[in-house]
Amino acid sequence: MFDRDQRPEDLAHFAAAVEEQGADDLWVVEDLTWAGAVASAALALAATSRLRVGIGIAPAPLRNPALLGMELATLARAFPGRLIAGIGHGVPEWMAQVGAAPASPLALLEETVTTVRTLLAGEEANVDGRAVHIDGVRLVHPPAEPPPVVTGVVRPRSLELSGRAADGTILAEGQGPRQIAAALPHITRGREAAAASRPHELIVFTHLCVPDDPDRTRPVLEAQAGWLGIPPAESFLAAGDPGTAAARVQELWQAGASTVVLRPIGPDPLAQTGATLAAVSRLPNGTWGGGHDGAAG
């Protein structure tokens, strides 16, 4: 992951470097007052030739689904097969700060995801929902290969929504095998309700600290645990020497993650990511979780 605190002008170099290290994905962040994720994704895609670039995540309250569909279609046409788009509720306090707090966050997210997927498929969108109203909109330039649209969600009803409406689910940093095991039944329930047969990718973000530095990781773990509503001792991260960090990534795959996204803490994120990816590549064959797609910078 290209962390939000890194300078946008450094993104192209970072993306090229993690591609050279062998990462499968690079994820960019959209948090209020930091950097815009669509522009960041464009920079990363243009600087690389193979990486899949993930948007993690665009807040639905800030994004009209027609405009978001247009933006994503442009990237998907220019860089076919290399984009994955995350959409989420947005942080409530931030959404309120800019006058975008939705009356019904669940309805807004589901209607946004459904509308964007419809547009990216080249179909006409007609939605008269609780939060989204689209009348006869069809993209002039839809992508030949629609990018996956995934949701970044936490709570049970939102996880069900993701299974029902999206192509995948992002689990935020701090969530380990126990939280994956708790989330999967909700996602499955949503997929069953929608009779969904398409693949559903489970993407898990995790903090990385190589070597481990408790002075850096402790406040991060405590803050993330508070946001997730779990004890700090249950907050998960990949820390230690590269082999230990790789083993922690392996735990997430074996618990059901399709893709693990590393978010380095501390100095020299490229060195941390490179050392961990090298250790991951040395894991014994057959130990990765079924459906493993790879590790992401």
C-alpha positions as CSV (number, residue, x, y, z in Angstrom):
1,M,0.0,0.0,0.0
2,F,1.1,3.5,-0.8
3,D,0.4,5.1,2.6
4,R,-1.6,8.3,2.8
5,D,1.2,10.1,4.6
6,Q,3.6,9.6,1.7
7,R,3.9,12.5,-0.8
8,P,1.8,12.1,-3.9
9,E,4.8,13.1,-6.1
10,D,6.6,9.9,-4.8
11,L,3.9,7.5,-5.9
12,A,5.1,6.8,-9.4
13,H,8.6,5.8,-8.1
14,F,7.0,3.7,-5.3
15,A,4.7,1.9,-7.7
16,A,7.5,1.0,-10.1
17,A,9.7,-0.2,-7.2
18,V,7.1,-2.5,-5.7
19,E,6.3,-3.9,-9.2
20,E,10.1,-4.7,-9.5
21,Q,9.9,-6.4,-6.1
22,G,7.3,-8.8,-7.4
23,A,4.1,-7.5,-5.7
24,D,0.9,-8.4,-7.4
25,D,-1.1,-5.3,-6.4
26,L,-0.5,-1.8,-5.2
27,W,-3.3,-0.1,-3.3
28,V,-3.9,3.6,-2.9
29,V,-5.8,5.4,-0.2
30,E,-8.6,8.0,-0.2
31,D,-9.0,9.6,3.2
32,L,-10.4,13.1,3.6
33,T,-7.8,15.9,3.1
34,W,-5.1,13.5,2.0
35,A,-5.0,12.5,-1.8
36,G,-7.7,11.6,-4.2
37,A,-7.7,7.9,-5.0
38,V,-8.7,8.1,-8.7
39,A,-5.9,10.5,-9.5
40,S,-3.5,8.3,-7.4
41,A,-4.6,5.2,-9.2
42,A,-3.9,6.8,-12.6
43,L,-0.4,7.8,-11.5
44,A,0.3,4.3,-10.3
45,L,-1.1,2.6,-13.4
46,A,0.9,4.9,-15.7
47,A,4.1,4.2,-13.9
48,T,3.8,0.4,-14.1
49,S,3.1,-2.3,-16.7
50,R,1.9,-5.3,-14.7
51,L,0.6,-4.3,-11.3
52,R,-3.1,-4.4,-10.5
53,V,-3.9,-1.1,-8.8
54,G,-6.6,-1.0,-6.1
55,I,-8.6,1.9,-4.8
56,G,-9.0,1.5,-1.1
57,I,-11.5,3.0,-0.7
58,A,-13.7,5.7,-2.3
59,P,-16.4,6.9,0.1
60,A,-19.9,6.6,-1.5
61,P,-21.2,9.8,0.1
62,L,-18.6,11.8,-1.8
63,R,-19.1,10.1,-5.1
64,N,-22.0,10.4,-7.5
65,P,-22.2,6.9,-9.0
66,A,-22.4,8.2,-12.6
67,L,-19.3,10.3,-12.2
68,L,-17.5,7.4,-10.4
69,G,-18.5,5.0,-13.2
70,M,-17.1,7.5,-15.7
71,E,-13.8,7.8,-13.9
72,L,-13.3,4.1,-13.4
73,A,-14.3,3.3,-17.0
74,T,-11.6,5.7,-18.2
75,L,-8.9,3.9,-16.1
76,A,-10.2,0.5,-17.1
77,R,-10.1,1.3,-20.8
78,A,-6.6,2.8,-20.6
79,F,-5.2,0.0,-18.4
80,P,-7.4,-3.1,-19.1
81,G,-7.4,-5.8,-16.4
82,R,-5.3,-3.8,-14.0
83,L,-7.9,-1.9,-11.8
84,I,-9.9,-2.9,-8.8
85,A,-12.2,-0.3,-7.3
86,G,-13.1,-0.2,-3.6
87,I,-16.1,1.7,-2.4
88,G,-17.1,2.2,1.3
89,H,-19.3,4.1,3.7
90,G,-16.7,6.7,4.5
91,V,-15.8,7.7,8.0
92,P,-19.0,9.2,9.5
93,E,-17.2,12.2,11.2
94,W,-15.4,13.1,7.9
95,M,-18.6,12.8,5.9
96,A,-20.4,15.1,8.3
97,Q,-17.5,17.5,8.2
98,V,-18.1,18.1,4.5
99,G,-21.9,18.0,4.6
100,A,-22.2,14.5,3.0
101,A,-23.4,12.4,5.9
102,P,-26.0,10.0,4.4
103,A,-29.5,9.4,5.9
104,S,-29.1,5.7,5.1
105,P,-25.5,4.6,4.7
106,L,-26.4,1.0,3.8
107,A,-28.8,2.0,1.1
108,L,-26.4,4.5,-0.3
109,L,-23.5,2.0,-0.5
110,E,-25.6,-0.8,-2.0
111,E,-27.2,1.5,-4.6
112,T,-23.9,3.1,-5.5
113,V,-22.2,-0.3,-5.9
114,T,-25.0,-1.7,-8.0
115,T,-25.2,1.5,-10.2
116,V,-21.5,1.6,-10.8
117,R,-21.3,-2.1,-11.7
118,T,-24.3,-1.6,-14.1
119,L,-22.5,1.3,-15.8
120,L,-19.2,-0.5,-16.1
121,A,-20.9,-3.4,-17.7
122,G,-22.1,-1.1,-20.5
123,E,-25.7,-1.3,-19.4
124,E,-28.2,1.5,-18.9
125,A,-28.7,2.5,-15.2
126,N,-32.2,3.4,-14.0
127,V,-32.3,3.7,-10.2
128,D,-35.0,5.3,-8.0
129,G,-33.6,4.2,-4.7
130,R,-33.6,5.5,-1.2
131,A,-30.3,7.3,-1.8
132,V,-29.4,7.1,-5.5
133,H,-31.5,8.4,-8.4
134,I,-30.3,7.7,-11.9
135,D,-32.5,8.1,-14.9
136,G,-31.5,6.4,-18.2
137,V,-27.7,6.8,-17.9
138,R,-25.4,4.7,-20.1
139,L,-21.6,5.2,-20.5
140,V,-20.5,6.2,-24.0
141,H,-17.1,4.5,-23.4
142,P,-17.6,1.5,-21.1
143,P,-14.6,-0.8,-20.6
144,A,-14.4,-4.0,-22.6
145,E,-13.3,-5.7,-19.3
146,P,-15.2,-4.2,-16.4
147,P,-13.0,-3.8,-13.3
148,P,-14.1,-5.6,-10.1
149,V,-16.0,-3.3,-7.7
150,V,-15.4,-4.3,-4.0
151,T,-16.5,-2.8,-0.7
152,G,-14.5,-1.9,2.3
153,V,-16.8,-2.8,5.2
154,V,-16.7,-4.0,8.8
155,R,-20.1,-4.7,10.4
156,P,-22.4,-7.7,9.8
157,R,-25.1,-6.0,7.7
158,S,-22.5,-4.3,5.6
159,L,-20.6,-7.6,5.1
160,E,-23.9,-9.2,3.9
161,L,-24.4,-6.2,1.6
162,S,-20.9,-6.8,0.1
163,G,-21.7,-10.5,-0.5
164,R,-25.0,-9.5,-2.1
165,A,-23.9,-6.6,-4.3
166,A,-20.1,-6.5,-4.8
167,D,-17.3,-8.5,-6.5
168,G,-15.3,-8.7,-3.3
169,T,-14.8,-7.4,0.3
170,I,-11.9,-5.5,1.9
171,L,-11.2,-6.1,5.6
172,A,-9.4,-3.3,7.2
173,E,-6.1,-3.4,9.1
174,G,-6.0,-5.1,12.4
175,Q,-8.3,-8.1,11.4
176,G,-6.7,-11.5,11.6
177,P,-7.9,-15.1,11.2
178,R,-10.5,-14.8,14.0
179,Q,-12.1,-11.8,12.3
180,I,-11.9,-13.4,8.9
181,A,-13.7,-16.4,10.3
182,A,-16.4,-14.2,11.7
183,A,-16.8,-12.1,8.5
184,L,-17.1,-15.0,6.0
185,P,-20.5,-16.3,7.1
186,H,-22.1,-12.8,6.7
187,I,-20.6,-12.5,3.2
188,T,-21.8,-15.9,2.3
189,R,-25.3,-15.1,3.6
190,G,-25.4,-12.1,1.3
191,R,-24.2,-14.1,-1.7
192,E,-26.8,-16.8,-1.1
193,A,-29.6,-14.3,-0.8
194,A,-28.6,-12.9,-4.2
195,A,-27.9,-16.3,-5.7
196,A,-24.5,-14.9,-6.7
197,S,-22.4,-17.2,-8.7
198,R,-19.6,-14.8,-9.6
199,P,-16.2,-15.1,-7.7
200,H,-15.9,-13.0,-4.5
201,E,-12.4,-11.8,-3.6
202,L,-11.6,-11.4,0.1
203,I,-8.9,-8.7,0.4
204,V,-7.3,-8.2,3.8
205,F,-5.2,-5.2,4.7
206,T,-2.5,-5.7,7.4
207,H,0.1,-3.4,9.0
208,L,3.7,-4.5,8.4
209,C,6.7,-3.7,10.6
210,V,10.0,-5.2,9.7
211,P,11.9,-5.4,12.0
212,D,9.3,-5.2,14.8
213,D,9.4,-1.9,16.7
214,P,6.9,-2.0,19.6
215,D,7.2,1.8,20.1
216,R,5.8,2.2,16.6
217,T,3.3,-0.6,16.4
218,R,1.7,-0.3,19.9
219,P,-0.1,3.0,19.2
220,V,-1.2,1.8,15.7
221,L,-2.6,-1.5,17.1
222,E,-4.4,0.3,20.0
223,A,-6.0,2.8,17.6
224,Q,-7.1,0.2,15.2
225,A,-8.4,-2.0,17.9
226,G,-10.5,0.9,19.2
227,W,-11.9,1.5,15.8
228,L,-12.8,-2.2,15.3
229,G,-14.1,-2.6,18.8
230,I,-11.8,-5.4,19.7
231,P,-9.2,-5.8,22.5
232,P,-5.8,-4.5,21.5
233,A,-4.3,-8.0,22.0
234,E,-6.6,-9.3,19.2
235,S,-5.4,-6.6,16.7
236,F,-3.4,-8.4,14.0
237,L,-0.3,-7.3,12.1
238,A,2.7,-8.8,10.4
239,A,5.8,-7.8,12.4
240,G,9.2,-9.2,13.2
241,D,11.9,-10.4,10.9
242,P,10.9,-11.0,7.2
243,G,10.3,-14.7,7.7
244,T,8.0,-14.1,10.7
245,A,6.1,-11.4,8.8
246,A,5.7,-13.8,5.8
247,A,4.3,-16.4,8.2
248,R,1.7,-13.9,9.4
249,V,0.7,-13.2,5.8
250,Q,0.4,-17.0,5.4
251,E,-2.0,-17.1,8.4
252,L,-4.3,-14.7,6.6
253,W,-4.3,-16.8,3.4
254,Q,-5.0,-20.0,5.3
255,A,-7.9,-18.3,7.0
256,G,-9.5,-17.4,3.7
257,A,-7.9,-14.2,2.4
258,S,-7.5,-14.1,-1.4
259,T,-5.2,-11.1,-1.3
260,V,-3.2,-9.6,1.5
261,V,-2.2,-6.0,1.3
262,L,0.8,-4.8,3.3
263,R,0.8,-1.4,4.9
264,P,4.3,-0.7,6.3
265,I,4.7,1.2,9.6
266,G,7.8,3.3,10.1
267,P,10.8,4.2,7.9
268,D,11.7,2.8,4.5
269,P,8.5,1.1,3.5
270,L,10.0,-0.1,0.2
271,A,12.7,-2.1,2.1
272,Q,10.1,-3.6,4.5
273,T,7.9,-4.6,1.6
274,G,10.7,-6.0,-0.5
275,A,12.1,-8.1,2.4
276,T,8.7,-9.5,3.2
277,L,7.8,-10.3,-0.4
278,A,11.1,-12.1,-0.8
279,A,10.3,-14.2,2.3
280,V,6.8,-14.9,1.0
281,S,8.2,-16.2,-2.2
282,R,10.2,-18.8,-0.2
283,L,7.1,-20.2,1.5
284,P,6.7,-23.9,0.8
285,N,4.4,-24.7,-2.1
286,G,0.9,-25.7,-1.1
287,T,0.8,-23.7,2.1
288,W,-1.1,-20.8,0.7
289,G,-4.8,-20.5,1.2
290,G,-7.1,-21.7,-1.6
291,G,-7.9,-18.9,-4.0
292,H,-4.7,-17.0,-3.1
293,D,-4.0,-14.2,-5.5
294,G,-0.9,-12.8,-4.0
295,A,0.7,-10.2,-1.7
296,A,0.3,-6.5,-2.4
297,G,2.5,-3.6,-1.7
